[in-house]
């Protein structure tokens, strides 16, 4: 299981929102093609087809704030972003066709 998939499973379970590393949350947002804009300690993430804007900041312990992890989980579920992950994994499993 990839690191992305493990992290996503951890977020979707929702039982450790306080223990998600800030940098791991950023990796996931970028993996799902969110656009990052930084203003001071605020990292702002948007994506064209998603109306919500995620504004995240790290805690002093370099963790993501629990309510921000919850917001991201709700976006994953609402917009079915898991389908993108599954589609990319299926694409990786198929051998490339070669033109003869």
C-alpha positions in Angstrom: 0.0 0.0 0.0 1.5 3.4 -1.0 2.2 6.1 1.6 -0.5 8.3 0.0 -3.1 5.5 0.3 -2.1 4.8 4.0 -2.3 8.5 4.9 -5.7 8.8 3.1 -7.0 5.8 5.0 -5.9 7.3 8.2 -7.7 10.6 7.4 -10.9 8.8 6.3 -11.0 6.7 9.5 -11.2 10.0 11.4 -9.9 8.7 14.6 -6.5 10.5 14.6 -7.2 13.9 13.2 -5.0 15.5 15.8 -2.0 13.3 14.8 -1.8 14.2 11.0 1.5 15.9 10.2 1.1 19.2 8.5 3.5 18.3 5.7 1.6 15.0 5.1 -1.7 17.0 4.7 0.0 19.3 2.2 1.4 16.3 0.2 -2.2 14.9 0.0 -3.6 18.2 -1.2 -1.0 18.5 -3.9 -1.5 14.9 -4.9 -5.2 15.7 -5.5 -4.1 18.7 -7.7 -5.1 21.5 -5.3 -3.3 24.8 -6.1 -1.3 26.2 -3.2 -1.0 29.8 -2.3 0.9 30.9 0.9 0.3 34.0 2.9 2.5 34.0 6.0 1.7 30.8 7.9 -1.6 30.3 6.0 -1.5 27.8 3.2 -4.6 28.2 1.0 -5.7 25.5 -1.3 -8.2 25.6 -4.2 -9.2 23.4 -7.0 -11.3 24.5 -10.0 -14.2 22.1 -9.6 -14.3 22.4 -5.8 -16.2 25.3 -4.4 -14.6 25.1 -0.9 -11.3 26.8 -0.1 -9.0 25.1 2.4 -7.0 27.4 4.6 -4.6 25.5 6.8 -1.9 26.4 9.3 0.4 24.2 11.3 0.2 23.8 15.1 3.3 24.5 17.2 4.0 20.8 17.0 4.0 20.8 13.2 0.7 19.0 13.0 -2.4 19.8 11.0 -5.3 21.2 13.0 -8.0 18.6 13.6 -10.8 20.7 12.2 -8.8 21.3 9.0 -8.2 17.6 8.6 -12.0 17.1 9.1 -12.7 19.7 6.4 -10.5 17.9 4.0 -12.1 14.6 4.8 -15.5 16.1 4.0 -14.3 17.4 0.7 -12.8 14.0 -0.2 -16.2 12.4 0.5 -18.4 15.1 -1.1 -16.4 15.2 -4.4 -15.5 11.5 -4.4 -11.8 12.2 -4.7 -11.1 8.5 -3.7 -12.2 7.6 -7.2 -9.2 9.6 -8.6 -6.9 7.6 -6.4 -8.4 4.3 -7.5 -8.3 5.3 -11.2 -4.6 6.3 -10.9 -3.8 3.0 -9.2 -5.6 1.0 -11.9 -3.8 2.9 -14.6 -0.5 2.1 -13.0 -1.4 -1.6 -12.9 -2.0 -1.9 -16.7 0.9 -2.5 -19.0 1.7 0.1 -21.6 0.6 -0.7 -25.1 3.3 -0.6 -27.6 2.8 0.4 -31.2 4.1 -2.3 -33.5 
